[in-house]
């Protein structure tokens, strides 16, 4: 029986390897896109809450800081 000659330097194994790598990259990209569309609505409420808490913290800290430019103005009472 004659064995077929295999060309080990052919482009088919290289093309198979490149297509396998591109397939993995495309499946990973597809999974990432689907994951983002599922989890993005779940991230909306925590982002709003964190934004409002940050604004509350900043406004509270700026309201409670003593201003150094405030000076006491004496009141002059004129009695008749």
Backbone as a ProteinNet text record, in pm:
[ID]
protein_1_A
[PRIMARY]
XXXXXXXXXXXXXXXXXXXXXXXXXXXXXXXXXXXXXXXXXXXXXXXXXXXXXXXXXXXXXXXXXXXXXXXXXXXXXXXX
[TERTIARY]
84.5	0	89	55.2	132.3	77.9	168.7	128.2	134.3	31	36.3	146.5	209.9	314.9	249.6	296.4	245.6	348.9	297.8	385.1	381.6	487.8	489.9	513.2	554.6	578.2	460.3	347	231.9	173.3	88.5	28	-96.5	-146.6	-271	-256.2	-152.4	-142.7	-131.5	-61.9	-49.3	-183.5	-257.8	-390.1	-485.9	-476.3	-561	-529.3	-401.3	-361.6	-409.8	-392.6	-435.1	-586.5	-659.4	-805.7	-852.6	-780.7	-816	-798	-686.6	-660.7	-763.8	-794.9	-895.8	-1033.6	-1062.8	-1190.3	-1199.4	-1091.2	-1091.5	-1107.1	-1040.8	-1052.3	-1194.9	-1257.2	-1393.6	-1492.8	-1472.2	-1561.3	-1544.7	-1422.4	-1399.2	-1465.3	-1454.9	-1517.8	-1669.5	-1724.5	-1869.7	-1915.6	-1841.4	-1876.3	-1867.9	-1766.6	-1750.9	-1865.5	-1905	-2014.3	-2146.1	-2172	-2295.3	-2294.8	-2180.1	-2171.4	-2198.5	-2143.8	-2164.6	-2311.7	-2377.6	-2519.6	-2605.4	-2560.7	-2638.3	-2612.4	-2486.6	-2451.2	-2456.9	-2464.8	-2466.8	-2589.9	-2710.6	-2824.1	-2811.7	-2741.3	-2724	-2625.2	-2540.2	-2443.8	-2500.1	-2617.6	-2672.3	-2706	-2777.4	-2818.6	-2699	-2598.6	-2483.8	-2407.5	-2400.4	-2330.4	-2405	-2536.4	-2615.5	-2600.1	-2603.7	-2590	-2452.4	-2347.9	-2213.7	-2197.1	-2255.6	-2246.8	-2316.9	-2435.5	-2508.8	-2440.7	-2384	-2311.3	-2186.8	-2118.1	-1999.5	-2038.1	-2146.2	-2190.4	-2232.5	-2298	-2337.5	-2215	-2114.3	-1992.9	-1919.2	-1908	-1836.6	-1910.9	-2041.7	-2117	-2116.5	-2119.7	-2118.3	-1982.3	-1875.3	-1742.6	-1713.7	-1763.3	-1738.9	-1825.6	-1940.7	-2026.5	-1973.3	-1902.7	-1854.3	-1713.2	-1646.3	-1512	-1519.7	-1442.1	-1441.2	-1365.8	-1427.1	-1363.8	-1267.2	-1145.3	-1044.2	-1063.1	-1141.2	-1158.4	-1272	-1338.7	-1449.4	-1389.9	-1428.3	-1381.7	-1503.5	-1482.3	-1590.6	-1606.4	-1725.6	-1754.5	-1821.6	-1760	-1824.3	-1947.8	-2045.6	-2170.4	-2162.3	-2190.2	-2188.3	-2330.6	-2359.2	-2492	-2491	-2578.1	-2591.7	-2711.6	-2682	-2789.4	-2821.7	-2944.7	-2987.1	-2985.4
-117.4	0	123.8	216.3	338.7	442.7	498.5	605.3	737.8	825	953.7	1040.5	1113.4	1204.2	1324.8	1357.6	1475.6	1586.5	1701.6	1818.3	1889.1	1873.4	1931.9	2082.1	2135.3	2279.6	2350.6	2287.8	2346.2	2459.6	2538.6	2653	2614.3	2492.4	2452.3	2452.1	2394.7	2400	2542.1	2627.8	2767.1	2837.4	2812.3	2874	2820.8	2693.4	2637.5	2701.4	2718.9	2779.9	2924.6	3000.2	3140.6	3150.2	3062.8	3067.8	3025.1	2931.6	2891.6	3008	3079.5	3195	3305.2	3333.6	3435.6	3393.7	3266.2	3217.5	3236.2	3208.1	3229.5	3377	3462.4	3606.8	3654	3606.1	3649.3	3595.5	3471.8	3419.8	3497.2	3535	3614.3	3751.7	3812.2	3943	3931.1	3826.6	3805.9	3786.5	3707.6	3686.9	3817.3	3897.4	4024.5	4119.9	4127.4	4216.7	4172.2	4041.1	3990.4	4012.4	3998.8	4020.4	4166.3	4256.2	4398.2	4434.7	4381.3	4415.1	4357.1	4248.4	4190.8	4266.2	4298.6	4355.7	4507.6	4576.1	4721.9	4778.9	4725.4	4778.8	4755.2	4649.8	4624.6	4721.4	4783.1	4878.9	5020.2	5044.1	5179.5	5229.6	5149.9	5192.8	5217.7	5129.4	5161.9	5286	5310.2	5430.1	5556.1	5554.3	5670.1	5690.8	5582.1	5592.2	5646.1	5596.4	5645.2	5791.9	5833.1	5973	6064.4	6025.5	6107.6	6109.9	5997	5994.8	6082.3	6079.3	6165	6313.1	6348.9	6488.4	6531.4	6441.1	6472.3	6491.7	6407.6	6418.8	6548.3	6582.8	6705.4	6828.6	6830.6	6947.9	6958.9	6846.1	6850	6896.8	6848.6	6888.4	7034.8	7085.6	7227	7318	7270.2	7352.7	7360.3	7257.7	7254.6	7308.5	7345.3	7399.6	7544.9	7576.9	7717.6	7800.8	7910.3	7998.7	8091.4	8100.7	8183.7	8332	8362.9	8503.2	8569.2	8492.5	8549.4	8625.5	8749.3	8829.1	8877.1	8899.6	8944.8	9094.5	9134	9276.4	9324.5	9419.6	9469.3	9551.5	9538.8	9612.2	9739.1	9848.8	9976.2	10014.5	10029.3	10068	10215.4	10288.2	10429.3	10446.5	10481.1	10504.4	10652.7	10680.3	10821.4	10876.3
0	0	0	-82.5	-92	6	81.7	174	99.8	118.6	49	108.9	23.2	68.9	136.7	253.9	323.1	312.4	275.9	267	402.3	477.2	611.7	609.6	500.4	490.4	423.9	419.4	352.4	437.2	374.3	441.8	520.1	502.2	569.6	721.9	781.8	927.9	982.2	909.9	955.2	946.2	839.6	825.4	931.6	963.1	1068.8	1203.5	1233.5	1360.4	1368.3	1261.6	1260.6	1272.7	1203	1212.2	1351.4	1415	1550.9	1647.2	1636.2	1723.3	1698.3	1572.2	1541.5	1592.2	1584.8	1638.5	1788.6	1859.8	2005.1	2039.9	1963.1	1988.6	1963.1	1856.1	1825.8	1927.8	1974.7	2079.7	2209.9	2240.5	2361.2	2349.2	2231.3	2210.3	2218.5	2162.3	2168.8	2312.6	2390	2530.6	2608.6	2581.5	2651	2619.4	2492.6	2452.8	2516.6	2515.8	2577.2	2727.5	2790.8	2934.9	2970.1	2889.6	2916.4	2902.2	2801.3	2783.1	2893.9	2957.8	3067.9	3197.1	3225.4	3355.7	3360.9	3249.1	3250.6	3321.4	3299.5	3377.1	3526.3	3567.3	3709.8	3772.9	3693.1	3745.6	3755.4	3699.8	3697.3	3837.5	3916.4	4050.5	4142.6	4148.6	4234.5	4189.4	4059.2	4012.2	4053.8	4044.9	4088.5	4238.4	4313.2	4458.3	4496.8	4433.7	4464.1	4426.2	4315.2	4274.2	4374.4	4417.2	4513.6	4649.6	4691.9	4819.4	4812.8	4700.1	4684.4	4688.5	4619.8	4621.9	4762.1	4834.8	4972.4	5060.7	5046.4	5126.1	5095.6	4967.6	4930.5	4980.3	4966.1	5011	5162.8	5234	5380.2	5430.9	5367.3	5416.1	5385.2	5272.8	5242.1	5328.3	5374.8	5460.1	5602.3	5647.6	5785.9	5802.6	5694.7	5708	5754.5	5856.8	5899	5796.4	5762.2	5664.8	5736.9	5686.8	5751.8	5722.1	5621.5	5585.3	5665.2	5748.7	5826.7	5945.1	5957.2	6071.3	6148.7	6276.1	6361.6	6343.7	6306.3	6291.6	6418	6488	6609.8	6576.1	6661.2	6640.1	6724.7	6663.2	6733.7	6764.5	6893.2	6934.9	6972.6	6908.4	6942.9	7036.3	7155.5	7251.1	7255.9	7259.6	7260.4	7400.8
[MASK]
++++++++++++++++++++++++++++++++++++++++++++++++++++++++++++++++++++++++++++++++

